[in-house]
């Protein structure tokens, strides 16, 4: 996907907490998705932030300093809503590790939570360990030694198909640029995800999409696929002030009764398209 600089910077301001543009390059390397840059900058409040940029798009971030376990991105903070839907969630599966921002926060902030992470790229795992909060987490909590953190290198969809385990929550953070992973957006993928959840479990996925208008097709398609297998599907917007512009939105799917607010009610148009495996 080709981005103009203005479009990219606009998306970053919305999705990444309006990170400032002064940057210091820490490392540049090659990954399966393209050039990876580790960049130090600061947020709108002046807090030091380290960002993982892959193929021109900022994918993960962590604070530098005492707030290292606090989520930087708004949609990662919305992921914490899984504990509202399933208060007893203890075992989590995260598809797409990137800089390991949410897995790190979940383990650091919840003493009884364990996380399995599936990340396709070994180079991204190395970068997360050497430059992001993952390394600090492992040093401070011995997370891997205590079996609270398991990182698997592999394809997310294949991992789901082959798994015989069940998780209290599955979180999808797989992206190619701003596009969600196609293989996890289909009706067949939704069925597999549902089968891999423990009773009372919850699925959350981040979708970069408008909420209304022609650019809202991505979130509508994801919702339609999940509604075929879950009793309840809700959309939690990171920002709804300009609903016709793309932003991060967390789609939450579950079967049991639960109050979840505030959510966004999608209009009838454009019509959703249920995607299927080729």
Secondary structure as GFF3:
##gff-version 3
##sequence-region A 1 278
A	DSSP	alpha_helix	5	15	.	.	.	ID=ss1
A	DSSP	beta_strand	24	31	.	.	.	ID=ss2
A	DSSP	beta_strand	34	42	.	.	.	ID=ss3
A	DSSP	beta_strand	48	54	.	.	.	ID=ss4
A	DSSP	beta_strand	57	63	.	.	.	ID=ss5
A	DSSP	alpha_helix	74	79	.	.	.	ID=ss6
A	DSSP	alpha_helix	82	85	.	.	.	ID=ss7
A	DSSP	beta_strand	91	95	.	.	.	ID=ss8
A	DSSP	alpha_helix	101	109	.	.	.	ID=ss9
A	DSSP	beta_strand	114	119	.	.	.	ID=ss10
A	DSSP	alpha_helix	122	131	.	.	.	ID=ss11
A	DSSP	alpha_helix	133	141	.	.	.	ID=ss12
A	DSSP	beta_strand	149	153	.	.	.	ID=ss13
A	DSSP	alpha_helix	156	162	.	.	.	ID=ss14
A	DSSP	beta_strand	167	172	.	.	.	ID=ss15
A	DSSP	beta_strand	175	176	.	.	.	ID=ss16
A	DSSP	beta_strand	179	180	.	.	.	ID=ss17
A	DSSP	three_ten_helix	182	184	.	.	.	ID=ss18
A	DSSP	alpha_helix	187	195	.	.	.	ID=ss19
A	DSSP	beta_strand	197	209	.	.	.	ID=ss20
A	DSSP	three_ten_helix	214	216	.	.	.	ID=ss21
A	DSSP	alpha_helix	217	227	.	.	.	ID=ss22
A	DSSP	beta_strand	232	237	.	.	.	ID=ss23
A	DSSP	beta_strand	247	254	.	.	.	ID=ss24
###
